[in-house]
Structures are given as structure tokens and as C-alpha cells.
Amino acid sequence: MTYILSKLGGKATLNDIHRATRVPKNILKKYLWYCQRRKLVKRDIGTYYITNVGWEVVRNNRIISIKDKIFIVSLDDEIQLVTLGKKTRKRAVKKDLILKLINKGCITKREIKNSPDRRALSAALRILRMLKVAKARGENICIATNNLAKLRILGINID
């Protein structure tokens, strides 16, 4: 929410945030309440403002916005895929797993199903697909090594 507020200039009303995200207002109120509890956002008579702590969070974390409701956030050792909506989903993947997938090149769908860490593997592939780095080709999912610029934004350096 702090990232969305920063895009709106640092302060906005509930209607402004609703127009920007198209998330139902009752769910937005819950998000904003949670941000207020974490001292990221403060509210003053119908207007929400980003606090200094909120600005630090936005500046320190690398964020890629896809469409209006999907955000990819890079933290210290993991990448999170956050999907806003009625059912908010947050998928976290270690950066090491993404590096292993890139170095491997292609992975079969059978390998994903039989993997003991299937959730993390499918979340990593979903992030790579959202960034248009991975593509499905028949039974294989391959990573295009010429399209890794967005991964560098997230702090994943491939040498």
C-alpha cells in the first residue's frame, strides 16, 4: 500500500486508492489499517499519508509493478510476489532457487510435480513467467537468458 500511495504523491483518499487499484473498499480499509499498525501510513480526516518509516520501506525495497494489482518485491534473500484483491496472495521464493532455475535452463513439468518443494518451485516459475523470462514449450518450461534485465532490477545478478 505504501508503494501505491507513493505513486499517488504520498497522500490520497480512500477513493483515490480505490480508483488506482480497483480493489474493493472494505478490503482496502483492512490493508490501510494494517499499514497504520505497522506505522507505514497515518490517517488524518479521510486522507492517508505515508510516514517516514513508509518512505524508507519504499526506498529500500526494489519493487516491480505488473498491471495494477501485482507487485514483485525484492527483500534481502527472497523475492515476494504480492497479488492484491479479494484474496490477497503472497508467494515468497529464495533468490538461490531462482538462480538454480536460471542456471539449469529448462525444467520439465514432471520434475515440478515430483519435487519435494513443489510450492516454492511453482512460485519461482510464476515469478519468472510474470517477468517474461520463462516460457512454456510443450512439456518443458525454459528460461530465456537474453531477457534477464528485470531480474537485475530485483537484485539477482547472473554472471
N, C-alpha and C positions, 0 to 999 in steps of 0.2 A: 504494500500500500504506500510505503514511503517513496518508492520509485515512481509510482503513478502520480503522487502528489508533487514530486519534484518536476515531473514533466508538465504539470499544470501550473508551475510557477511557485510552488512552495505553500500555497494556500488555496483552498477550494471548499465549496459547499458540497453537501451530500448529492445534490442534483448534478453538479459538475462531474463528480467522480462516477456517478451512475451513467452519465452520457458518454464518458470516456471508456468505461469498461463493459457496459451492458450487463452487469451482474445485478441480480435482484436487490432492492434496497435493504430488505431485512438482513440479508447475508452481508451486505456492505457494512451495515451497522455493527455486526459482530466482528468483522475484520478490523474496523476502526477502533472498536472497544479494546480488542486485543493489542493493537498498536499503542493505544493510550496506556494500557497497563505496563507495557514494556518501555514506556517513556519515549517512544519514537514520534508520536503525534500528540498534539494538545488541541483541545476544542474550546472555542470561545464563541458563544451565542450563535450556533449554527455554522460556524466556519472552522475548518480543520487546518492546523498549521503544523509544519514539520519542526521538531525541536532540533537542538544542536546535535543530540545523540542520533537522531534520524538522519541528519545530513552526513554524519560520519559513516553511518551504515551504508548509505547510498554511494558515497565516495570510495569507501574501502573495498566494496564487493563489485566484481565485474558482472554486469547484467546484460543479457541479450533478450530483447523483447520480440516475440513472434506473434503477429496479429495483435489482438487487444488483451487476450486473457492468458497467454502462455509466456512464461518467463524462465530463462535458464540463468541460474545464479552460480558463480564460481566462488567457493569458500576455500579455506586453507588446503585441505586434502581431498575435498569431494566437490562434485557438481550436483546441483539440485535442479530438477525440472518441476516447476510450480505451475499448476493449472487452476485458475480461478473459475468459480462457477458455483452451481448449487452443491455439487460435491467437489470440494477442493481436494486436489491430489498433489502430493509432494513425493517425488521419487528422488532418492539420493544414490549416487554412484561414486565410488572411489576413482580418483584420477588414474591410478595404476591399472584398473580394469580397462579403462578406455585406451590407455597406451598399449596394453596387451592385444586388444582387438585390432588396433591400427597396425601393429607390427605383424599380426597374423594375416591380415589382408582379407580373407574370406572365411566365413563360418557357415556350416550347413544348419538347416532348421532342425534336423535330428540332434545335432550336438547341443543346441539350445534346450530342447525338450529333455534330454538325458542329463543335463548339467545339474550338479547338486545346488548350485547357486543361480537357479533359473530366473528368479525375480530381478536380481541385480544385472544379470546379463541382458535380459529383455529391456530393462530400463536404460541401460547403456546404449543398446541398439536404437531405442526410441529417440534418445537424445541425438545420436548421430544422424538418424533419419530426418529429424526436425531441422538440423543444421545443414541438411542436404549433402552430407558426407558419405552416408551409406545408402546403397540401393539394393533392392531385391532382384535377383536374376535367377529365376527358376527355383531350385532348391537351395541356392546359396544366397547369402547376404554379403556383399562385397563393399569394401571401403575404398573410395576414390582418393588417392594420395595427392592429387593435384588440387583438391578443394579444401585444404586444411586451414585456411586463413581465419575462419571463425573460431576454430579451436585455439588459435594463438591468442585471440581476444580473451578467452576464458582461462588463459594461463597454462595451456597444455602445449609444450614445445616439443616438436618432433625433429630430431636431428638426423 
